[in-house]
Amino acid sequence: MAMSQERRACLGLWVLLLLGAGMEEVVEGCSCHPAHPQQLFCSAEIVIRAKISGEKIVSPSNSSSPYMKMIQYEIKMIKMFKGFDKAKDIQYVYTPVFSSLCGVKLDSNNKAGYLISGSMWSDGRISIGQCDLVESWDNLSLSQKKNLNYRYQMGCECRINTCYTVPCASTGENECLWTDWLLDNSLNGEQARQYACIRRSDTTCSWYRGGPPPEKDFLDMTDP
């Protein structure tokens, strides 16, 4: 699964250091490509369930720039879904202070529970952003919670193709068509909340639903 195809690319509002002039210029805003939760799961290095227990602002010791500041969220990890080979226990996650830098604001006052995905820096810190899978645990559907355990992982070799216009046709047997955006103009529709795209025994990929029957049909969708 190619990262450029399957991960919502986060184009951060990063800081361009103008060497010699000693100036900083804001160059770009945060933008994320539409992605099914399974795509974000598969592209992430770390996926955990955690409660937020505190937060503080930190910045690199060699920089006074406000754009380099990060929010350090202190967490209590409840369960790890992905990343066992990279970390045993995670106490903090980091995100840019500014939303224009793809920073994520989490509730640290009520010890809220979240599903958090992110990437690991070379120093071992975990970075999260708006283009990662960061969602209130209570907002997840029962099917999504079940899919985190193994179904998303079963489909990481499959390709999810986002449908924007009609006609929308599959280009291969290892592909599932994601039609939420086409039918509902939403990234949080029935397929996103209830389905996983998994590889079947005949090596083809198809949507699998682990919850109650769907309220409506999808375009070119078949069950394994």
C-alpha positions in Angstrom: 0.0 0.0 0.0 1.7 3.1 -1.2 1.9 5.9 1.4 1.1 8.5 -1.2 -2.2 6.7 -2.1 -3.3 5.4 1.3 -2.4 8.1 3.8 -4.1 11.5 4.1 -1.1 13.7 3.3 -0.7 16.5 5.9 0.6 19.7 4.3 1.6 21.6 7.4 1.9 25.3 7.9 5.6 24.9 8.4 8.1 27.6 9.0 10.5 28.7 6.3 13.7 29.9 7.9 15.1 32.7 5.7 18.8 32.2 6.4 20.8 35.3 6.6 17.8 37.6 7.1 16.8 36.0 10.4 13.1 36.1 9.4 10.4 33.5 9.5 7.6 33.2 6.9 4.4 31.2 7.1 4.3 29.3 3.8 1.4 26.8 3.7 -1.8 25.7 5.5 -2.9 22.3 6.8 -4.7 20.2 4.2 -5.6 16.5 4.4 -6.6 14.2 1.6 -9.9 12.2 2.3 -9.1 8.9 3.8 -11.0 5.9 5.2 -10.2 5.1 8.9 -8.6 1.9 7.7 -6.2 3.8 5.4 -5.1 6.0 8.4 -4.7 2.9 10.6 -2.6 1.1 8.0 -0.3 4.1 7.3 0.2 4.9 11.0 3.2 3.7 13.0 1.4 3.8 16.3 -2.3 3.3 17.1 -3.5 3.4 20.7 -6.5 4.0 22.9 -5.6 6.5 25.7 -6.9 9.0 28.2 -5.5 12.5 28.3 -4.4 13.4 31.8 -2.5 16.6 31.2 -0.9 19.0 28.8 1.8 21.7 28.6 3.5 23.8 25.9 7.1 22.8 25.1 9.6 24.1 22.5 13.0 23.1 21.3 15.8 24.5 23.4 17.5 25.9 20.3 14.5 27.9 19.0 12.4 30.8 20.3 10.0 30.6 17.4 6.3 30.4 18.4 5.8 28.1 15.3 8.1 25.5 16.7 6.2 25.1 20.0 4.4 21.8 20.6 1.6 20.7 22.9 2.8 17.8 25.0 -0.1 15.7 26.0 0.4 13.4 29.0 -1.6 10.2 28.4 -2.5 7.0 30.2 -2.4 4.3 27.5 -5.3 1.8 27.8 -4.6 -0.4 24.8 -2.2 -0.6 21.9 -3.5 -1.7 18.5 -0.4 -1.1 16.4 3.2 -0.3 17.1 4.2 -3.2 19.5 7.6 -3.3 17.7 8.3 0.4 18.3 7.1 1.2 21.8 6.1 -0.7 24.9 4.6 2.2 26.9 3.7 5.7 25.7 3.4 8.5 28.3 3.3 11.5 26.0 2.2 12.5 22.5 3.1 15.8 20.7 1.3 18.0 18.3 1.9 21.5 16.9 0.4 24.4 19.0 -1.3 25.9 15.9 -4.1 24.2 14.0 -2.7 25.7 10.8 0.3 23.5 11.5 -2.1 20.5 11.6 -2.1 20.6 15.4 -4.8 18.7 17.3 -6.7 20.1 20.3 -7.6 17.3 22.9 -9.6 17.6 26.1 -7.2 17.2 29.0 -9.6 18.6 31.7 -12.0 15.6 31.9 -9.5 12.8 31.2 -11.3 12.1 28.0 -10.6 8.9 26.1 -9.3 9.0 22.5 -8.3 6.7 19.7 -4.9 8.1 18.6 -2.7 7.3 15.7 0.6 8.9 14.8 4.2 8.5 13.8 7.4 8.2 15.8 10.3 10.7 15.6 13.9 9.5 15.6 14.1 10.5 19.3 11.2 8.1 20.1 8.5 10.8 20.6 5.1 10.3 19.1 3.7 13.0 16.8 0.0 13.4 16.1 -1.9 15.8 13.8 -5.1 16.5 12.1 -4.4 14.1 9.2 -3.9 11.2 11.6 -6.7 9.0 13.1 -7.4 11.0 16.2 -11.0 10.6 17.4 -13.0 10.6 20.7 -13.4 7.0 21.7 -17.1 7.5 22.4 -17.7 8.8 18.9 -16.5 5.6 17.3 -19.0 3.0 16.2 -19.0 -0.5 17.6 -17.8 -1.8 14.2 -14.9 0.6 14.1 -13.8 -0.5 17.6 -14.0 -4.2 16.5 -12.1 -3.4 13.3 -9.2 -1.9 15.2 -8.4 -5.3 16.7 -7.7 -7.2 13.5 -9.9 -6.4 10.5 -8.2 -3.2 9.5 -4.8 -4.9 9.7 -6.2 -7.8 7.5 -6.8 -5.2 4.7 -3.6 -3.2 4.7 -2.6 -4.9 1.5 -5.9 -3.8 -0.1 -6.4 -0.4 -1.8 -9.3 1.8 -1.0 -10.3 4.0 -3.9 -12.3 7.1 -3.0 -15.2 7.8 -5.4 -15.8 11.4 -6.2 -18.0 11.3 -9.3 -20.0 8.8 -11.3 -19.0 6.6 -13.0 -16.7 5.1 -10.4 -15.3 1.7 -11.2 -12.8 -0.6 -9.6 -9.4 -0.8 -11.4 -8.4 -4.2 -9.8 -9.3 -7.1 -7.6 -7.3 -5.8 -4.7 -9.4 -2.7 -4.4 -12.6 -1.5 -2.5 -14.6 1.5 -3.7 -15.3 4.0 -1.0 -18.5 5.9 -1.9 -19.3 7.9 1.3 -18.1 11.1 -0.3 -20.0 10.5 -3.5 -23.3 9.5 -1.8 -23.3 11.6 1.4 -20.6 14.2 0.8 -19.1 13.0 4.0 -16.0 11.3 5.3 -17.9 9.8 8.2 -20.6 7.8 6.3 -21.8 4.2 6.5 -18.7 2.7 4.9 -16.3 4.6 7.1 -18.2 3.8 10.3 -19.2 0.2 9.7 -16.9 -1.4 7.1 -13.4 -2.7 6.6 -11.8 -3.6 3.3 -10.2 -7.0 3.8 -8.4 -9.6 1.6 -10.4 -12.7 1.1 -9.2 -16.3 0.8 -9.1 -15.9 -3.0 -6.8 -12.9 -2.6 -9.4 -10.4 -3.8 -10.4 -7.5 -1.6 -14.0 -6.7 -0.5 -15.9 -4.7 2.1 -16.7 -6.6 5.3 -19.4 -5.4 7.7 -19.3 -6.6 11.3 -22.4 -4.8 12.6 -26.1 -4.7 11.8 -27.4 -4.7 8.2 -26.8 -1.5 6.2 -29.4 1.1 5.8 -28.6 1.5 2.1 -26.5 -0.2 -0.6 -23.2 1.1 -2.0 -22.0 1.3 -5.5 -20.2 -1.8 -6.8 -20.0 -3.3 -3.3 -20.1 -7.0 -2.5 -19.6 -8.9 0.7 -16.9 -11.5 1.1 
